[in-house]
Amino acid sequence: MLLLFNTKGPTGLEIDITGTTADVWASYMATYEAALSIKQLNAKKVLRAITLDESRDFIVYITLL
């Protein structure tokens, strides 16, 4: 399966490479969705930390967002 050849260390990413191709794909998607959720949470945290105060220029604030 090309997915395994294009993934560096699939077992290190906790992708189960045993079983059928469908099983490997399901394991890959579960890992991807978990990583995506973590990235979304981190992005939300960063966006919530950006605040506009009197000392910051509005254009800089919008650029950071």
Buried (B, 14 or more C-beta within 10 A) or exposed (E): EEEEEEBEEBEEEEBBBEEEEEEBEBBBEEBEEEEEEEEEEEEEEEEEEEEEEEEEEEEEEEEEE
